[in-house]
Amino acid sequence: MSERQYINLVVTGASGRVGRLICELAGADETHWDLVGAVAHPRSTRLGQSSFSSADHATVITPHYGGKCDLVIDFSTPAGAETAIQIALRESAALLVGTTGLPESIVQVLQAASRRIPVLLAPNTSIGVATCARLVEIAARSLGPGYRVEIVEAHHSRKKDAPSGTALMLAEAARRGGAAIERDQIHALRGGDVVGEHTIRFAGEGEYIEVTHRATSRSLFAMGALRAGQWLVRQAPGFYCMDDLLSASAAPAGKPGTD
Ligand SMILES: NC(=O)c1ccc[n+]([C@@H]2O[C@H](COP(=O)([O-])OP(=O)(O)OC[C@H]3O[C@@H](n4cnc5c(N)ncnc54)[C@H](OP(=O)(O)O)[C@@H]3O)[C@@H](O)[C@H]2O)c1
């Protein structure tokens, strides 16, 4: 990364629901960010338009990016994520992938890339969801095998993947705590304009315990992605998750941490 205070950022999926918000936030904060690239689908109807609303500065949405950068943030599609990987590897830049529903083949490419650059795969960039994953792991470990685990997630009708990447990540957290959870214990609801809701329920004899996260605004994901990106550009090459960011944030002052 450059010695300057601000980070040269490229957003892939810049015309999308989340990508647009990231461009707006980064574009409005010139102290920390220089939005140098805004990439959308090669046939996007928004090519040539400004990626954020500013009278005196604009980063135009393009089908690709060929310049320098410190960080690539991707909220797009599996094909868009591949474009993000290419840009990040070419520039030895950090890469945050928020796109969900990635095929295993692309996850493997990300893992291989992480030997050269810092890569954060974050199916949910909310610090609250990362905290919920920790709670779920603790609950699964303390409650033991006598409790049936069910995950219910709800999203807006335009979401492409089901169940959500966040639900799969929470299932993994439950498994790390020792819970047995199969695919038919994860339920996806689609409809309306629901930003994102996840409930993990542990049902036992005479009681049930629920951990619920409700996203009420997509800005949450954009703010979380920028915060995680600021952390990621300072990391060594490696494959990171949001829990690593939580650990770094929780490291006691004066002790060596990863932050
Ligand atoms: N990690 C998280 O916290 C989080 C939170 C919310 C959503 N997500 C995930 O993030 C992804 C995007 O969500 P969204 O709601 O913002 O979707 P969206 O509104 O459909 O936006 C998708 C964006 O990707 C662009 N795109 C499509 N194919 C591309 C390609 N080949 N190369 C470059 N850009 C391409 C689209 O361009 P055009 O439409 O202009 O053609 C658009 O800008 C989804 O996988 C979603 O599940 C993650």
The ligand as an SDF file (V2000), in Angstrom:
LIG
                    3D

 48 52  0  0  0  0  0  0  0  0999 V2000
  -21.1630   -9.3420    2.1230 N   0  0  0  0  0  0  0  0  0  0  0  0
  -22.2540   -8.6650    2.4570 C   0  0  0  0  0  0  0  0  0  0  0  0
  -22.3690   -8.0850    3.5460 O   0  0  0  0  0  0  0  0  0  0  0  0
  -23.3700   -8.5490    1.4560 C   0  0  0  0  0  0  0  0  0  0  0  0
  -24.4710   -7.7280    1.7050 C   0  0  0  0  0  0  0  0  0  0  0  0
  -25.4420   -7.5900    0.7130 C   0  0  0  0  0  0  0  0  0  0  0  0
  -25.2870   -8.2690   -0.4820 C   0  0  0  0  0  0  0  0  0  0  0  0
  -24.2140   -9.0860   -0.6710 N   0  0  0  0  0  0  0  0  0  0  0  0
  -23.9660   -9.7840   -1.9330 C   0  0  0  0  0  0  0  0  0  0  0  0
  -23.2880   -8.8760   -2.7880 O   0  0  0  0  0  0  0  0  0  0  0  0
  -23.6440   -9.1650   -4.1500 C   0  0  0  0  0  0  0  0  0  0  0  0
  -24.2150   -7.9080   -4.7880 C   0  0  0  0  0  0  0  0  0  0  0  0
  -25.4080   -7.5650   -4.1220 O   0  0  0  0  0  0  0  0  0  0  0  0
  -26.3110   -6.3340   -4.6040 P   0  0  0  0  0  0  0  0  0  0  0  0
  -27.5610   -6.4310   -3.8380 O   0  0  0  0  0  0  0  0  0  0  0  0
  -25.5030   -5.0700   -4.5740 O   0  0  0  0  0  0  0  0  0  0  0  0
  -26.5660   -6.7930   -6.1410 O   0  0  0  0  0  0  0  0  0  0  0  0
  -26.9800   -5.9390   -7.4140 P   0  0  0  0  0  0  0  0  0  0  0  0
  -27.7270   -4.7190   -7.0230 O   0  0  0  0  0  0  0  0  0  0  0  0
  -27.6140   -6.9150   -8.3590 O   0  0  0  0  0  0  0  0  0  0  0  0
  -25.5780   -5.4530   -8.0300 O   0  0  0  0  0  0  0  0  0  0  0  0
  -24.7100   -6.3080   -8.7370 C   0  0  0  0  0  0  0  0  0  0  0  0
  -23.6310   -5.4620   -9.3790 C   0  0  0  0  0  0  0  0  0  0  0  0
  -22.6850   -6.3160  -10.0180 O   0  0  0  0  0  0  0  0  0  0  0  0
  -22.4570   -5.8080  -11.3390 C   0  0  0  0  0  0  0  0  0  0  0  0
  -21.9900   -6.9150  -12.1840 N   0  0  0  0  0  0  0  0  0  0  0  0
  -22.6990   -7.9720  -12.6350 C   0  0  0  0  0  0  0  0  0  0  0  0
  -21.8940   -8.7620  -13.3720 N   0  0  0  0  0  0  0  0  0  0  0  0
  -20.6690   -8.1810  -13.3870 C   0  0  0  0  0  0  0  0  0  0  0  0
  -19.4290   -8.4810  -14.0070 C   0  0  0  0  0  0  0  0  0  0  0  0
  -19.2940   -9.5730  -14.7810 N   0  0  0  0  0  0  0  0  0  0  0  0
  -18.3640   -7.6590  -13.7960 N   0  0  0  0  0  0  0  0  0  0  0  0
  -18.4880   -6.5540  -13.0190 C   0  0  0  0  0  0  0  0  0  0  0  0
  -19.6530   -6.2000  -12.4230 N   0  0  0  0  0  0  0  0  0  0  0  0
  -20.7220   -7.0020  -12.6230 C   0  0  0  0  0  0  0  0  0  0  0  0
  -23.8100   -5.2240  -11.7450 C   0  0  0  0  0  0  0  0  0  0  0  0
  -23.7090   -4.3620  -12.8620 O   0  0  0  0  0  0  0  0  0  0  0  0
  -25.0560   -3.8880  -13.6810 P   0  0  0  0  0  0  0  0  0  0  0  0
  -26.2510   -4.3190  -12.8620 O   0  0  0  0  0  0  0  0  0  0  0  0
  -24.9620   -2.4050  -13.7880 O   0  0  0  0  0  0  0  0  0  0  0  0
  -25.0570   -4.5640  -15.0130 O   0  0  0  0  0  0  0  0  0  0  0  0
  -24.1210   -4.4800  -10.4400 C   0  0  0  0  0  0  0  0  0  0  0  0
  -23.3020   -3.3290  -10.3290 O   0  0  0  0  0  0  0  0  0  0  0  0
  -24.6100  -10.3550   -4.0720 C   0  0  0  0  0  0  0  0  0  0  0  0
  -23.8840  -11.5490   -4.2130 O   0  0  0  0  0  0  0  0  0  0  0  0
  -25.1930  -10.2480   -2.6710 C   0  0  0  0  0  0  0  0  0  0  0  0
  -25.6750  -11.4760   -2.1730 O   0  0  0  0  0  0  0  0  0  0  0  0
  -23.2570   -9.2240    0.2750 C   0  0  0  0  0  0  0  0  0  0  0  0
  1  2  1  0
  2  3  2  0
  2  4  1  0
  4  5  1  0
  4 48  2  0
  5  6  2  0
  6  7  1  0
  7  8  2  0
  8  9  1  0
  8 48  1  0
  9 10  1  0
  9 46  1  0
 10 11  1  0
 11 12  1  0
 11 44  1  0
 12 13  1  0
 13 14  1  0
 14 15  2  0
 14 16  1  0
 14 17  1  0
 17 18  1  0
 18 19  2  0
 18 20  1  0
 18 21  1  0
 21 22  1  0
 22 23  1  0
 23 24  1  0
 23 42  1  0
 24 25  1  0
 25 26  1  0
 25 36  1  0
 26 27  1  0
 26 35  1  0
 27 28  2  0
 28 29  1  0
 29 30  1  0
 29 35  2  0
 30 31  1  0
 30 32  2  0
 32 33  1  0
 33 34  2  0
 34 35  1  0
 36 37  1  0
 36 42  1  0
 37 38  1  0
 38 39  2  0
 38 40  1  0
 38 41  1  0
 42 43  1  0
 44 45  1  0
 44 46  1  0
 46 47  1  0
M  CHG  2   8   1  16  -1
M  END
$$$$
